[in-house]
Amino acid sequence: MNEKTTIYDIAKALNVTAATVSRALNNNPKISAATRKLVMETAAKMNYKQNKLALALKSGKSNNVGVVVPYIDRNFFSAIIRGIEEELYPLGYHVIICQTHEQESAEIDNINALLNAQVDGILMSVSKLSTQTSHFEHVLNKNVPLVFFDRKKDVKGVSTVTIDDYQAGYNATKHLIEQGCSKIAHLSGDWALEIYKNRYKGYKQALLDNGITFNKDYVIKTKSDIKAGHKSVEKLMTLETPPDAIFSSSDYVALGAIQQLKKMGVKIPDDFCVIGFSNEPFTKFMELSMSTVDQLPVEMGKMSAKVFLEQVKESNVKIEKKVVLAPNLKIRATSTKK
Amino acid sequence: MNEKTTIYDIAKALNVTAATVSRALNNNPKISAATRKLVMETAAKMNYKQNKLALALKSGKSNNVGVVVPYIDRNFFSAIIRGIEEELYPLGYHVIICQTHEQESAEIDNINALLNAQVDGILMSVSKLSTQTSHFEHVLNKNVPLVFFDRKKDVKGVSTVTIDDYQAGYNATKHLIEQGCSKIAHLSGDWALEIYKNRYKGYKQALLDNGITFNKDYVIKTKSDIKAGHKSVEKLMTLETPPDAIFSSSDYVALGAIQQLKKMGVKIPDDFCVIGFSNEPFTKFMELSMSTVDQLPVEMGKMSAKVFLEQVKESNVKIEKKVVLAPNLKIRATSTKK
C-alpha cells in the first residue's frame, strides 16, 4: 500500500490542477459532480484514504454527519433521518446512523464511535434510559456541533428541534371530549423524558379547561410496545368506573389497547375512542384506521439539518437555537363517532 | 487542544498500567465493562481522539463496522441490522449505518465515507440501481472484509448471506394453487437483482409442476411501492381473462393491489388470493391480515455478522462463503379460502 499519495499525484494522473483535486475532495460547489466523482474514484484507487483522514484531522472536516436515534425501525425516526439526508446530501455530506436501543451505554459508545470517525456534527434524539449529560458535554468540548431533535436534555450550548408536545396532548384530549368522551385515560411514557411529561400536561389541562375532573387512576406510565397496551387496558377496565377513551403517547401502545378492547368486546369508536401518537404507517392500514398525532418528522429532520448547518457556518459564534414545530392531529376511525 | 496525550498519560491519571489502558481501548475482553468505560471517558476527556485514530490507522482496527442498506425504514432491513448488532455489539463493535435510497452514487459515497471512517468491515445489501462492481472491488483491495446480505452481485471474494428466493417463490405459488387458484399473476421487481429473478423462477416452476400453463401477461415488473400495486391491478383486471390470485415480490405492492381490488369490488380471499413478500409488520394489522414470506431477517443479520467475524479472524486466508437460509411462508387471511 502506498501511503504517500498526495493531491499532486492525483492531479497528475487526471491531468488537472492540484487545486481542482483539492476542491473536488472538499466538495467545493465550483467543481462539477462528474469531476468530483472522477477525482474521488481516482483518489480511492490510489489509496488516498490516509491522507484524506489526515486532512480531516487537520481541517476537522470529514463531511460525515452522525445521527443517533433510539431505533431506526420506528417510522418517526427513519422519517427524521430522511429529512436530514434530503437537506445535507446535496451539500456533499454523508449521514451515518447509529441506534441506541434506548441504552445509555450504547449512546455513549455510539457518540465515541462517531467522534472517532471524525464526524462534523452529531444530530440525535436522547435515549429513554439516558441519565448523564457528560457525554453530550464531551461532544461540545470537541467543538463538534450537537443538535437534539424530539427528545432532548437540558445541556447548555445544544440547539433543539422539537414539536409542541403540550399542544399535541391538549388537542388530542380536546378532540376526545368533543366526541362526547368524559372518562379519558392517558397511557404515558417515562416522565424523565420531557416529551411524555408535556403530552401528559396538555392532556390534564384540556380536561380542566373543559370542566372534567382529573382522575389519577386513568393515567398509566408504560413501555412503548404492544404488550403494554394489552396490560394497561386490562388494568383500566377493572376500575370501578372504567374509562371511555384513551389518549396514548405511543401508536404501539394504542394498537395493543385496541387489540385488548376488541378481545373484551368493547365497541370502537361507538363505546370507546382511541388516539395514538406518531402516525406510524400501520395506523392507516388497520381494520379501523387509528387516530394519531403526526409529528411532521421529515420537517423535523430538515430543520435539525438547517440548525446544524447554521452552526457550521458560524463556527466562531456559539448558537443555541430552540425550534418548536406545531403537531398535526390526524382524526381517523378510532375516534370518530357516527 | 493537547494533541500529545498518550496511553501513559491516561494510565497515570487513573493509576492503572498502560497495558490496562491499551486493552480497554481495544475492547479486550479481559477488561471489565466498568474499567473500559472509565478509560474511554478519561481518554475522551484528555482528548485522546487523535491518537486513537492514529492507532486505528496503524492497526487497521476501529471496532466500527459499516452497514449499508437501501432503506432503513423497511422492517426487513432494520431487522437485519438488529441481528447484526445483537451479534457484534457484545464483542465491542459499533455498527454505523448508511442508506442508499437505491442510488448507486449514494452507494459509492457511503462506502467511501465508511472507509474514511476506518471501518473494520462492510456488510451490505446492494441497491437496485447499482450496475458497477468497481466500488466493491475497491473495498476488497483495501483488505476490508465485505459481506453481501439478501441482495448481492457476483464479486469474487465477497461472501454472501441470502434466502432461497426460488424456493420462496415456489412455495408461495404452490400454496395459491392448493387454494384452488389457477390464474396466478406475479408482480416482480427488476430482474437485474437476482432475488426478484429467483422468486419469478420459483413461481414459474410451481406453475409448470402443477400443470398450469405459464401466461406472460400475468407477470408485471414494477417498483416496490403501493402505487405500483394499484396500477398493476388496473392493468391485470382489464385482461381478457383476469387472474384470480397475485403473488407479489413486495408487501407494499401487495398492499396496493389489495386496496385496488377492494375498490373494484373484488372479494378477497373468496374470489381472489394475494401473497406478499417480506412480512412487514403492517401485514399483520390490516383489515385482512396479509399472507407473506418471512425472510428471517434477524437470523440473516446474525449470520452476516458471523461470516464477517470469521473473515476478521482468518485475515490471512481469503474466505468466500455462500450461506442460503430457508424462507418461511406465513399463511394468513388474504390467501385462506373458507
Interface residues (C-beta under 8 A of the other chain):
Chain A: K37 M40 E41 A44 K45 N47 K49 Q50 K52 L53 A56 L57 S62 N63 N64 G66 Y71 I72 D73 N75 S78 A79 I81 R82 E85 Y89 H94 V95 I96 I97 C98 Q99 H101 S105 A106 I108 D109 N110 N112 A113 L114 L115 N116 A117 Q118 S134 H138 N141 K142 L255 P281 F282 F285 M286 E287
Chain B: A33 K37 M40 E41 A44 K45 N47 K49 Q50 K52 L53 A56 L57 S62 N63 N64 G66 Y71 I72 D73 N75 S78 A79 I81 R82 E85 Y89 H94 V95 I96 I97 C98 Q99 H101 S105 A106 I108 D109 N110 N112 A113 L114 L115 N116 A117 Q118 S134 H138 K142 L255 P281 F282 F285 M286 E287
